[in-house]
Amino acid sequence: MARIEVKGQPRFKTKASKKVRKRTPGVRTVTHYKKKKTAKHVCAVCKGLLLGVPRGRIIEIKKMLKSQRVPERPFAGQLCSKCTREVLKLRAKLKFGLIKEKDIPLKLKNYVLPISKK
Amino acid sequence: MIGSVCVKIAGRDAGKECIIVDTISKHEVLIDGNTRRRKCNLKHLQFIGKKVELRKGASSEEVKKALESLKITIEKKAPAKIKKTRQEAQEAQKVKKPEVKKEKKGFKLFGKKEDKGKKEKKPKEKKVAKKKTEKKEG
């Protein structure tokens, strides 16, 4: 048995595509299929929304320029700007001996410590 | 304020060491060092608590020497790209020889098929099933 493909419909009956019901000018309800978007990008520490990071399918984002995908600072696309400032402050203090490893809060330890081990 | 060593927290140069060279206003200063030489908001700097003797508006070479005295490694910047003039670009093109395309051996695209005489098929030899003859002893 050959599989029949209808134009505008997904090949398999998956839930990867989003269904939208629309009424045509000829008073007929038709289902339209749309591609789903990815989830919004979130900070790994505070779970706040990341600004300057576009949201969409991988193909759409790959077509963008590199400078449009993420901001140009360290931890871009991973942490929000507030959390990166806290991490970099602690890194600087630890490097020049103003604080010790005990003083670092637990949730930021993974991001601060790697530089001190070197 | 001038000569104090700090680390930049925000922006492209975040996490790099620098020294304040000049004050512009209440909130803004001129910085230099591992970062680019540029004005910066004081909120974007983390002070370390070290100070170096520097004159106001010191050059970037003087700042680098000051950083070396504190045993801070200086990052080497990539050399700037030199733009070619039109004449140089044209000469460079002349030197390159045009590549000659080689035809692939044993593979012709859109080529006509050669007329070959039909091969005479050999008659297949019929396999003769050998009958097993078992002689019964006894």
Interface residues (C-beta under 8 A of the other chain):
Chain A: E72 R73 P74 S81 T84 R85 L88 K89 R91 A92 K93 F96 L98
Chain B: V7 I9 A10 G11 R12 A14 G15 Q46 I48 G49 K50
